[in-house]
Amino acid sequence: WLKTVDEYFAGQNNSIQHAGVNYILTTVARSLEADSNRTFTYAEQAFFQRWWDEQGEEVKAKMRQIVKDGQLEFFNGGWSMHDEACPHY
């Protein structure tokens, strides 16, 4: 990782890398709501939980429906993505 978890989530310290997980999740939520044919699979529960806690009830209700409709799927069930790139070394 090039930045702290907080920096990745909030999109800070962009001199190292442009990344803001909260912006990604907000864009995904809007895109899924706008097009019922779109789907998204997400693994990083720690980031999703932080994003979820910042949302109002209207967004949460929409996201619950998106999950019910099968547009958003949570993968791996972990707090963070396991390191599958290094299984042997």
C-alpha positions, 0 to 999 in steps of 0.5 A: 500500500502506498497510502494509509487506509484513511488516505485511500478512503478519503482520497488524500495525498494524491501526490502518491496516487489518485485514489478515493474509495469513498468517491468510487463507492458513491459513483457505483451506488449512483450508477447501479441506481441509474441502470438496473442492468449494471452489477458490481461485486465488492470485497473490501468490507472495511471501506464499505462499512466506513462509506455506509456509516456516512450515508443517509437513510435514503441512500441506505434504503436504495442500496438495500434494494440494489442488494436485494435486486442482485446488482451489488454482491459482496465477495469474500466476506472479509474485512479486507481483501486477502493477499491472493497474489502470494499464496506460495512464497 
